[in-house]
Amino acid sequence: MTGRVVVIGVGNPFRRDDGAGPAVVEALGGQVPEDTLLTVSDGEPGRMLGLWSGQDSVIVVETVHAHPGSPGRLHTLDAEQTARCATGPASSHGLGLGETVALAAALDRMPGELVVHAVEGEDFGLGPGLSPPVRAALPELVHRVTTAVQEAQRRLCSRTG
């Protein structure tokens, strides 16, 4: 284990609300401890496992589709809850975060702890820019992730201190 916190902003900033994860990572610069690894991913399972395997604490930030949805609503899930969100059989181009967590568990590639902070999206069309409800939720999402990083840092320090 590395003894550090990793924040992964999942998404594509050129697919409207799908860019919320990367936007949070950008906003966290200077707000979290210097040794926090801030990174962005397209969510491809192999790359996700590479980013979090062997890490003590991983925080994933992403946009979700919910049906029925409430754009801008925030969710916090642990690894078990995220794995339960797996949608069943998936193709090589269709693994979501739930399936990625289940795959990581099966391959013994899970981080020490994993939490997902998600916002429900409204617009996943082409182009940059967040929809009004997701943009309005961003400050609270950044606050929640900042708090999660601080809490994870405290837990890691208490284990090693």
Buried (B, 14 or more C-beta within 10 A) or exposed (E): EBBBBBBBBBBBBEBBBBBBBBBBBBBBEEBBEEEBBBBBBEBEBEBBBEBBBEBBBBBBBBBBEEEEEEBBBEBEBEBEBBBEBBEEEBEEEEBBBBBBBBBBBEEEBBBBBBBBBBBBBBBBEEEEBBBEBBBEBBEEBBEBBBEBBBBBBEBBEEEEE
